[in-house]
């Protein structure tokens, strides 16, 4: 006999296109009606890519048609178009006005450094800012902000974020010792992320910056399903091997209707401190070329800089330095101004 539970379990085998998680766990399934052996399934998906609902329809229909004794199968799709509804929805976190993700297609491009200094620069402009370290397996915000206190909880069982340099912080680094690895499978990892975003007492914030893990996997998709992002900043380095992965990150946000605000080219060049000669260690022009291809602005070109590295290692991000005295700090403050203008 066909039941709602059987239909739901069958749909758990249908993956969201391009990702490993299924359409049920991501909340696309909105209802199942069973009439004898006939079934009506209600699905809701927000995308501007017509291929996404088509692929889901084909996969879901094939899975259900394979059930013994199944009758007529009706897949009722509600396809939401972000452009038709006036763009990206507002933040679904109470008290938070804007949410910006800082992302990259691969690790090692300085994404966390960009996220930390962007948050500091936004705070310097008088905004109330929070920073959520969503990289569970490589959390770094505790070190970058010089705090390792274990957060407390409210009577409502909400996490009270740590605070450093005027910024509210949440990171897995606050829950573990430096030597403790995070050994969790995908479903538990996404549960942690949901708690960080939805069960943290962020209070009233003008901007919440999310430092996403590298890549385009389950955690990234969970984030865009959990909160409505107002935009994403993509971090890359100039060489082609990094740009290839940056394109994947841009493509992921396009699939889930999140606007890419622009590209930050990190490690653009190195200025030798002894003679001021510029060395383009990772090539040149890659960030601008990719920004032009995608049709978004190149927001910043940041050099490899020893002071930036030292500042991150000592818990005092370089953007805290006066912009008039440090060129990299000035670049981060200019980046913050551009991001504000795009939100």
Secondary structure, DSSP 8 states (H G I E B T S, - for coil): ---HHHHHHHHTT-B-TTSSSBTTTTT-EEEEEEETTEEEEEEEEE-S-HHHHHHHHHHHHHHHHTSTT---EEEEEEEE-TTTTTSS----STTEEEEEEEE-SSSSS-HHHHHHHHHHHHHHTT--EEEEE--STT--HHHHTT------B-TTS-B--EEETTEEEE-GGGTS-TT------HHHHHHHHHHHHHSB---SEEEEEEE--SSSSHHHHHHHHHS--SEEEEEE-SSHHHHHHHHHHHHHHHHTT--EEEEEE-S--EE-TTT--EE-TT-SSHHHHHHHHHT-EEEEE--B-HHHHHHHHTT--GGGS-TTT-HHHHHHHHHHHHHHHH-
